[in-house]
Every structure is written in C-alpha cells, then in structure tokens.
Amino acid sequence: MHFNSVEFMFAFLPVALLGFWTVRRFSVVASSIWLAAASLTFYWLGEHLGLNINMPVLLGSIAFNFLIGFAIFRWRDWSKPILIVGIGVDLLVLAYFKYAGFLIDDVLAPLGIGLALDVPRGVGALPIGISFYTFTQIAYLVDTYQRKVREQDPVNYALFVTWFPHLISGPILHHKEMMPQFADRSERRKMELLAVGIAVFAIGLVKKVLLADPVALHATPIFAAADAGEAITMASAWVAALAYTLQLYFDFSGYCDMAVGISFMVGVRLPINFYSPYKATSIVEFWRRWHMTLSRFLRDYLYIPLGGNRKGSGRRWINLFITMVLGGLWHGAGWTFLIWGALHGVYLGINHAFRSLGGRLPVAVAWVLTFSAVVVGWVFFRAQTVGGALSILRAMFGGSNAGSVEWLVVAHISVLLTIVLVLPNAYQMLARWQPALLPRDIEAEIGEGSRIRFDMSPANGAMAGIAVAICVCLITWQVVPSEFLYFQF
C-alpha cells in the first residue's frame, strides 16, 4: 500500500487516526497497541492481502532483535559478544536477501566461480523495507549496548520498528527519539496536530504526484535507451540527467514529507530527512542536507567506529571512502551503486582536502561545482548498467551529436529547478509548529521560518484541499499508483 493511493488516503489512514484518537481518550498504552496493530496491518496490506516472505522476515527480525537487546542489557559482562552476534545476524539476513544474487551472478560468475545456490534475485524478491528496519534495529542494539536506551515491552518495541509512516522508505529511527513521544501522556491539541499534519502530507503528495511523476517521463526513456546501447545526443543526455535529479528529489523528499505529516497527526515527530540539499555549496553540506538519517547512521555507526578523523587526514579519507562505498551498496546490489558511493567518497575527500588548504570559492561557483558533481553521481545511481551510465556521461560532455530538445521540456525542468532553489521547504514554511525533529544547527537556522509561511487560514486550507483533489484525480486515472523510488531499497 502506498501513501499516494486512494485506499490509503481515504480508507486506511482515516480508520487508523480515528481509532487512535478514540482509544487514547481512555489509555495511552492502548493507543500504542492500536498503532502497532495498524502498522503491522499496513505492512500486511502492502503485500496485496497475501502472506508471503515479507511478514515472516519482519516479525522474525523484530523478535530476534528484541531478545538480543534484552540480553545485551541483562548480561552486561557478555554484552559485547551478544551485540556482535546480533549485528552479524542482521547483516547476514540483509546480505542474503539483498546481495546474494549480485555476489553470485555479477561477482563470482565472471571470475569463473559458480555456486549452485537458490538465492533471492531481483527487486521483487527483496522483503519490503528490510534495509530501513534493519538499520533502525542495528542502531537500537548499539544504543542499548551504550546504555542510552532500554526497552522491556515487546509491544512498544514492535511499534518503534514498524511505525508505518517510516517502515517502507524511512527515515531511519532512533529509539530514544521516538518512544518518549509515544508514551507522552500530556494533553494533545488534536485539531491542530491534524491540520498541520495534513498540510505537510499535502506538500509531500504534491511533490510526488504533480512534480516527480511528470518529470520522470523525460528521464525514463532516455536511460532505457542508453542501457540498451542506443546512441544518445548531448541534449537528451542532459535532459535525462537533470530530469532524474529532480525526480529523485521530489519523489523521496515527498515521501518523507508525507511520512512526517502522517506521524504528526498523532503528535509524534519523525526526524527530518531532507533540508533543501540542492542548495548546498559543497558536498559536505550536501550530505548534511540529503537523506539526513542515513548520513547520521553512517557517521555514528560506521565512520566514527572506523576511526573518523582521529588518526590523521590520510586515514580520514580512507574512512570516508569506505563509508560512502558501503553507503552506496546499502542502496542496492549493483556496480552502479558501488560506483556512485565511491564517487561521493572521492568528492568528500577532495572537499575536505580543499578546506584543509584554506580554499574558498565564490558561492555561485561552489554551487555549480557541487550540483554538477551530484548530477554526475545520479547518472550512475539511475542507470541499470555501467555501460548505460557511461553512455549518458559521454554524451553529456561532448562525446556525441549535440541534438535538440523541445522548449517545453527545457521550460519544465527550469521551473522545477527554480522551485528547488528559490522556494522554502515545508519545514521553513511550517516552522511555527516544528512538525519534524530538527538538528540544532537547522533548528537555529530556521528560526521563525521563511517569508513564505503556511498559516492555518481558510485560504491556505482551500489551496491545500484543491492541490490534494487534483492529485487524487490524477491518481485515480492511473491503473496502479506509481511507486516511490526508495521503495526498492
């Protein structure tokens, strides 16, 4: 079930909210049980009313990690070996479903090593959301080992892992941020929470349906042609690269906005995942603004344990490179994702080296270089084959005929890029209510918000209603609602 489906918006979500607000009048504990049951139902319905491998893997993962977390806290002398076992099993399960086919078919087979193993292959064999709930639980185990959290209630733990706004495509959660909110017994202003939550959800829905899906039409056929070995013109290559750059941003940030909005409707703030990343003027800044919960996870649970920047600049760059390569691999089992991660590892190394030498660039030049580097990276991220990605890049930088593009396509991409660079994001427009958990630096930067604000006025409510109505009309014309891009990870 997708957030941008009619069934979700007009059946599942209203029932889930009505049940929560009804039950919460009598018991906070009962409301947590209701939300946990609703989250599991959401996941089950995502399998088109069928019980296949997805639900057993999720429930098995929850039970295993809850018991490991309990053991880590209970047997302190054995906590480190137990933690290693827990993380090891989590990664092995993830590797089996996500990487075994790639390892056998794309790594070992070309080397003449054949393994006759029946392993999952392809996106369809991947349990939904496994990357997100696996990383969420690894963070929980580490935090438990460090005595930052403790969870003894299996229902609360199940709710933490399965909370349906984040379950399919993130953000990656931390127990210490989320569970106190579910247990909060203070009086909540129901109508304000619902109004603000609907506003954020509407912004995300517009991003997905009115901005991301239409611009994808410019990118998809060109990337498909490149992967098939067809010749690509320079103009077409740039259209494809820029169109996908915008599609991915509006699609994933749209999902995260919708998730934040849904969660805020019950008074629970999810961590922010995007903060205008295409406005960044360095790669370092880009990764502080893009997929922020993944960046935090990689920093806290991979980069810093590897040594971070504590062992000199040379080791720092190696740690950065390893972290980004593994971050690329997290996104998908394929050479293109590995190359994308390696590229960003190189980018970050160059960025830090330039800073250490005291280098500074004019803001406009810094933005152009940063945005161009990001676009080049997205070509590998999007292409199905390395050959297809290289074909697009060769065409972009003069390796083919110039070609031509319809002016409407150029205008479409230009308008979307202007929206990204000029307009404030949802969290700036709704700064008064702070619908998401914000890092301290961003919270200070947002302050009172932007000049363009979304107030709870009848006019703004009408605008949001019209936008949602248009989106619903477009959705009903589709045979199946378009999936979110990060749904595959």
N, C-alpha and C positions, 0 to 999 in steps of 0.2 A: 504494500500500500504506500502510495506516495503522498507527500504533503500537498502536491498540486493536483490531486484527484478529487472529483466531486464527492466520492464516497467518504473520503477523509474529512473534507471541509464541512459537509452537511449531514454526516451520519456519525462517524466515529468520534470526532472531536467534540461536538455538542454533547454527546452522551457521556464522554469521559469528564468533561467540565461540569456538567450538571450533577453527575454522581459525586464528584469530588466536593463541590461546594455544599451539597446536601449532607453528605456524611461528615464533613468537617465540623458542621454545627454541633455534632454530638461527641466526636472523638478525633484527635489528631492521629492517633495510632490507626484507627480505622481508615482514615483518609490516605495514609501511607500504604495500607494494604490494598485499597482501591486503585491507587496509582500504579502499584506493582502489577496488579492483575491486568489493568488496562494496558500497561506496557508490554506484557507478555502476549496479550491478545493482539495488539498492534503487530508484533513480530510474527505471530502465527498467521494473521490475515495477509501479511506480506508474501506468504507462500501460496496465495490463491486458494485458501481454505484446504490446504493439504499439509500433512505432517511428514516432511522428508528429513534430510540430514540437518537442516538449519537449526531446528528447535532442539534436537538432542545434543548437538555440539554446544549450543548456547547454555543449556541447562547444566550439561556436564562441566563446562568451564566455570560457571558460577559456583557450583557445589565444590569443585576441586579447589578453587582459589579462596573460597570462604574458609574451608578447612585448613588450608595452608596458612592463611592469615591468622586463624585461631591458634595454630600450632606455633607459629613464629612468636606470638605474644605470650603464649603459655609456657613454652620451654625455652627460656632465654639463652641457656648455655648452648643449645642446639639451633639457635635461630638462624645463624648464617648458613649452615648446610641446608636447612629447610628452605630458606629463601632461594638458594641456588637451584634446588630441586624444583621449586615452584616456577621460577622464571624459565628454567630449562624445559619443563614440560609445556608451558605456554608457548614458547618459541618453537618447539618441535611440532606442536599441533598446527600452529600458524604456517610453519615451513611445509608441512605435509600437504595441506590444502592449497597453499598459495604458490609454492616454489618447486615442489617435487617434479611436476610435469616439465617445467622450464629446465631444471637441472638435468633431467634425463634426455629430453629432446634437443635442447639448444646448447648444452654444455658438454655432456658426456658423449652423446651420439657423434658429433663432429670429430671427437678425438678417437673414435672407433671403439668406445666403451658402451656396451649395450647392457641394459638392465631390464629384465622382463618383470616389471612391477606394475600392478594395476593401481595407478595413482590418479587423483583428480586432474583434469586438464581443462583449461578454458575458464572464462569468467563465470559461466553458468554453474560450474562445479564448486565455486567458492561460497562458503556459508556467508550469508548477508551480514555485513558489519563486523566481520571477525577481526579485521585489523584494528578497528576502533575499540571494541570491547576488550580485546587482548591487551592493548597498550594501557587502557584505563585500569585494568586489573594488575598489570605489572607495576604501575605507579603506586597502586594501593599496597601491594606487597612490600615494596621498598619503603614506603611511608610507615607501614606497620613495623618493619624492622628497625626503623629510626625512631620509633615510639612517638611518631607525630599523630597517629590515628589508632583507633581500636574499634572494631565492630563485632558485637556479640549476637546481634539479632539477624537471623537469616533473611527475614522479610526486608529489613532496611538495606541489607547488602544487595539483595536482588533488585530492589528499587534503584539503588545507586548505579548498578551496572546496566540495567535495562531501561532506565528512564527514556521513554520513547522519543522525545524531541532530539536526543543525541545519538540514539542507538545505531541508526543506519549509516550516517555520514559525519558523526562527530557533533560538537567538539570533544576532544579527549578531556575527561573529567578528573578531578581530584576529590577524594572523599572528604577531606577537611573543609573544602569549599562548599560542598553540596549538602551533606547530611544535616548540618545545623539548620539549614533553611527548611528542610522538610519537617524537622522537629520543632520549628518555631511555633509557639503557642499564642503569640501576640495577635491582637485583632487585626484583620486584613481588610483593606478597603476594596471590596470585591469589584465594584463597578469601575473604579479607576484602574485596577490591575487588568481587567478585561479590555477596557478601552485602549490602554497603552499597548497591551499585548496584541490586540487586533491591528493597531496601526503599524507595529513592527512587522507583523505577519504579512500585512498588505504590501509593505515596501518590498519584502522578500519575494512575494508572489509576482509582483510587477517585474522585478529583476529577472525572474525565471521565465515567465510566460511572454512578456512584452519585449524584453531586451535580449536575453540569452538565446532562446529558441529561434527567433528570426535570424539573428546574425550567424547562427550555425549553418544556415543554408548557403552562406558564401564560402565557408571553410570545408565542409564535409566532402563535396565532390572533388575539390582540388587535391586534398590529401589522399583521397581514394585513388585518383589518377596517378599521383606520384608513387604511391605504394605499388600500383600495378605496372610501373615502369614507363608510363607515358611521359611525353615531353611537357614541361611546364614553362610558361613565359614568366618574365620578371614581374610583370604587373600582377598576374594571377598568384604568383608565389607570395608577394607582399599582401595581397588581399587575404589569402588563406591564413598567413601567419598572424596578421593583425585581427582578423575576424575571430580566430580561435582564442587569441589573447583576451579579447573582450568577452567572448562566450564563456570561457572558463571562469573569469572573474565574476560576471553577473550570475552564473549558474551556481557556483559554490558559495559565494557570499550571500546569494539569495536564499539558498538552503539554510545557511547559518542564521540569517535574519529571521526566517520563518521559525526555526528551532527556538531562538531567543524569545520570539513573540509568544509561541505556544507555552513555553515554560513560565514566562512572566504572567500568563493568565491565571496561574495558581500561586503566584507570589514567589517563584523560585527563579533566581538569576543564573543563567549559564555564563561561563566565561566568554568574553569577546574573542572572535576568531579572525576578524578582518578589520583593519582600520586604514582605509584608503591606501593600499600598498602601491598602486601605480603612481602615487605622488612622491614616492621615495626618491631621494637623490644619491643613494648609494645602495649596494647590495646588502650591506649590513643592516641598513634601515629597512630595506625591503623585507628581510626575514624577521624584523621586529613587527611588521605590519601584516604579513601574509601567513595564513594558517598558523596563527599565533600559538594555539595549544600544542600543535605538533612541534613547533620550534622550541617551546618551553620544555616539552618532554625530551626532545633530542639533546637539549642543553643540559638539563638536570640529571638525566639518567644514562647518557652516553658520553657527551663531550666532556663534562666535568669529571666523571669517573675515569675517563681515559687520561686525564691529567690537565685538561683545559689549557690554560696559558701559563701554568705554574712551572713549566720546565723549559722555558725559553721559546723564542719565536719559531725556531725550526720545528720543534715538537708541536707547537700550537698549530702550525699549518698542516702538519700530518693529521692531528686530531680533527681539525676542521674538515679535511678531505675525507677521512674515514666516516665521520658523522654524516656528511652530506651524501656520500655514496650509499650508505645504509638507509638514509632518508629517502633517496631515490628508489632503492629496492623495496622499501615499505610500500610505495605507491603501486608497484606492480612487478610481476616476474617477467622481465624482458630486458634486452640490451638497451633499448631506447631509454628506459627509466634509469638504468645504471649510468648511461652517458649523461642524462640530464642531471643526476645527482653529482656526478664527477665535475661537470661544468660549473655547477654552483659552488662546489668545493674549491675549484680554481678561482672563481670570481671572488669568493670571500678571502682567499689567501692574498690575491692581488690588492683587494680593498684594504686589508689590514696592513700590508706592506707599504702601500701608498700613504696611509695615515701615519705609520711609524716614521716615515721620512719627512713628515710635516707638510705633505702635499695638499693643496686645496685647488678646487676648480670653481669657475663661475657656476651659479646654481643651474642655469639653463643647460650648460654643457654637461654638468654632472647628471642632470635628469635624462638627457638624451642618451648618454652612455649607459646609464642604469636601465632605462626602459628598453633600449636596443638589446642589451645583454639578456634581459628577461625574455624578450620575444624570441631570440635565437634559441634559448633553452626550451621554450614552449613548443618549438617545432619538433624537437626530439620527444617531448612529453606526449604530443598528439599523434605522431606518425606511428603506424603499425610496424614498420620495418626501418632499420637503419638506412637502407638504400633510399627509401622514400623520403626520410628526413634530409639526407644529403642532397637529394634531387631538388627539394624545395630550397635549401640553403644556397646551392649553386645558382639556381635561378634568381634568387633574391639579390645576390651580389654579382650579377653580370655574366653568369655562365650560360645565358640563353637569349632568345629574342626578347625585345622589350615588351611587345604585346600591348594590349589596351584593355581598359576596364570601363564599364558603363558608369556614367557620372552619378547615377542613383546609388550604386554600390559605394562609391567613394563618399558620397554625402552621408549615407547610413553609418559607415564606420567613423566618419568625422564627428557626427552628432554623438555617438556613443562614447568616443574618446573624450569629447568635451564634457559630457556628463561626469565621467570618471574623474577628470582633472579639475573641474570647476565647482561642481555642486558638493555640498557637505554630505557626509554619510548619515545613516539612520541614527547613530549614537550621538552625533553632534546636534541633529535636529530635535532629538528627544532627550537632551542632556538633563533636563529638569527632573526626569523620572529615573534616569540611570537603569535602563532595563537589562543591562548586562554587567557582569563583573569586569572591572577595568583594572589594568595595571596602574600603579601610582603615577607613572610619568604621563600616561594617556589621560588619566582622570584629571590631572593638573592642567594638561593641555586643553582639554575640552572645556573646563570651567563651566561657564553658564551656557555654553553651546554656541551655535553659529547665528549669523544674522537671519538665516532661513530656519525658522523653527516650526515644529508641528504642535500647535496648541489644540486642546480638546474643545474646539469650537464646532458649531453646526456646519460651517462651511468646509472645514477640513474633514469632518466626518463624512460629508456628502461626497467630497473628492475621493476619499478612500473607498467609499461604497461604490462609486462609479468605476474606479480602477479595478476593484475586485470583480464587479459584474462583467466588465469587458474580458477579464482573464477567464472567468468561468465560461463565458460564451465561446472563447477560443478553445478552452479545454474540452468542452462538450463536442466540438467538431472533430476532435482527434479520436481515433479508434482506441488508442491506449495513450494515457498521459506520458509525455516524454520523461525518461529517467534523468535524475540528477547525475552529473558526470562522476562525482565522487562515490556514487552508489556502487561502482565496480570495484572499489578498493576495500 
